[in-house]
Amino acid sequence: MFCLQNIHYARIPNDIIKLYLDIYPFIGRNEEMLQTVSKDYDVLVAETVRQDAYFFAQFINLQLSESRYKQILMKDVQPKTKHERLLRNIKKAFEKIHEETDDFDLFVTEIHDLLKFLYKDVDVDTNLQFSKVEKKKRQSLNLLATTHSTKREMLEELTNLYKATHKKNEFEVSFIIINFVIDFVNLKPFVKYNDVIGYFLMYVLLLKHGYNSLHLSSLFELLYKRKALLDKLFKDASHNWSEGLSDIIPLHRFMLERLLETYKGLHELLRNYTFDLQTNKSDYIENTINRLDEVFTKEEIRVAHPTISDSTINRTLKRLRDEKKIRPLGKGRSAKWMKLYKSQKKPLYEQTSLKV
């Protein structure tokens, strides 16, 4: 809890204040933006869940073939291995978070339940328990080791400190959350998987406290693409943690930049969604194909248009095939398609005039 204990010493630089100013106009439009897609909200959230589950699994280096990823995430097939069961549990955890965000509270029992939910039927119970306090011959500045007899008590104090810090309303909420997560991961309350639980806690706390873009925009896709940098920033933020000298600012800056990206991604999704409603859907799919690589998959179209039915996508592909604009490379659901014309650099339909 050394980060939260010392948070009042933090000095927020001007560029981070600028990021706050860039993000908060989006947060102020949360209700308006989500209302725009109210008709298809559940469909879009389900797509976000699949995206986050996929990239989170990649993030923790879950070894599965692409076909099994798709079958478990898209079709809910029965998992056969531990890794597949974990992927299923990750997806269900994200679903539960989106459904029950407002009901989540930071209690030790809820955190432990999250661990057990993720790794049930994946690992043995002894690895899903609280870890023991290490007894050191020489006392350091680690106050946790001197004032608490169990890791459960330490985690209890950390969660209480988080709530007290948040209640004071002296710092931007994402900064408090990042401080809490670094404390949690370094505290290592459980025998295993503290980093996994730390990321899940960060995610649900951000959602709970106003970063609603995460309902419709995949945060973990953005984090996975910059995993090397994120790992370094986490390591740097944990340096000198037990002495109370952690530097959280670079990690906080990084996360704010990603959160701003999720809002920009949400804004683009809303523009596309509004345009879908105003335009012939088959023509709009053709426009998307025009902007894809020369060889593309049906899945890429589905990701770009999660609210358009498979039958509409299939009809469009058949029409373009009959018009000799594309041809299939192989057969089956995983078949790729190749364009038989040179892609235009500009989209067929201009969207800049649309206001979302």
Buried (B, 14 or more C-beta within 10 A) or exposed (E): BBBBBBBEEBEBEEEBEEBBEBBEEBBEBBEEBBEBBEEBBEEBBBBBBBBBBBBBBBBEEBEBEEEBBBBBBEEEEEBEEEBBBBBBBBBBBBBBBBEEBEEBEBEBEBBBEBBBBBBEEBBEEEBBBBBEBEEEEEEEEBBBBEEBEEBBBBBBBBBEBBBEBBEEEEBBBBBBBBBBBBBBBBBBBBBBBBBBBBBBBBBBBBBBBBBBBBBBBBBBBBBBEBBEEBEBBBEBBBEEBBEBEBBBBEBBBBBBBBBBBBBBBBBEBBBBBBBBEEBEBBEBBBBBBBBBEEEBBBEBBBEBBBBBEEEBBEBBBEBBBEEEBBEEEEEEEEEBBEBEEEEEEEEEBEBEEEEB
